[in-house]
Amino acid sequence: FIVPPIISDRNVYQRNDTKQQHPSTAIACLSVGCAFCGDQRKKTMSCGKCRKAQYCSKDCQTQHWQRHKPVCKIIQGGYSFKIPTEKAMSKAFPDTIRTFNPDLKGIKQGTPPDKTGRRRFIVKIQSGAEYEGYNPNTNLVLYDQTTTLDLYFSNGPLYHIIMECGVLGTNNITSKKIFCFAKMEDNGKYVRIYTDHLAPLQEW
């Protein structure tokens, strides 16, 4: 579904219903072979940092590095993104009425995020059309279950994680999504998204 090179069981094997989204588990599901060219006949060597991604040559490893780099960091340990909440959807599209798919169970329900950051919550981060090819400058949509937080922004590494490890959106056609744990910072001016351990798949 995405332009090769890929390193994701969801894209290779169509396991869109899997509950394990984290890159470390996604990579573990892959057959042994080169993460860049996909050749399963040649002897492979592991990435020297994460020890998970396999390559049949130094050239394949070098060519794949820019796409593997964000996933490599996650596999190794803690990784997070700090996003300003001023990147609100309402500011990006002031003349547009925001609507949500009625098939999203529990949307606009629950407890709003705590601005003090004392309580973490789950956010959905969604990409645009996955069939348009790899473009890390693509804008992403982020919102919590209550939609109190509803952001529109771009972030290359986060986009990469969604395209490599996400599952298809509700319509199962054009977009991909991941669910992450998050906390508010600086009295609500920022939201920190944690990708070292992804949240369980949600129905909203």
Secondary structure as UniProt FT lines:
FT   HELIX           9..13
FT   TURN            16..17
FT   HELIX           23..28
FT   TURN            35..37
FT   STRAND          45..46
FT   TURN            48..50
FT   STRAND          54..55
FT   HELIX           58..76
FT   STRAND          80..84
FT   TURN            85..86
FT   HELIX           89..92
FT   TURN            94..95
FT   TURN            102..103
FT   TURN            105..108
FT   TURN            115..116
FT   STRAND          121..126
FT   HELIX           130..132
FT   TURN            136..137
FT   STRAND          139..144
FT   TURN            145..146
FT   STRAND          150..154
FT   HELIX           156..165
FT   STRAND          167..168
FT   TURN            170..171
FT   STRAND          176..185
FT   TURN            186..189
FT   STRAND          190..194
//
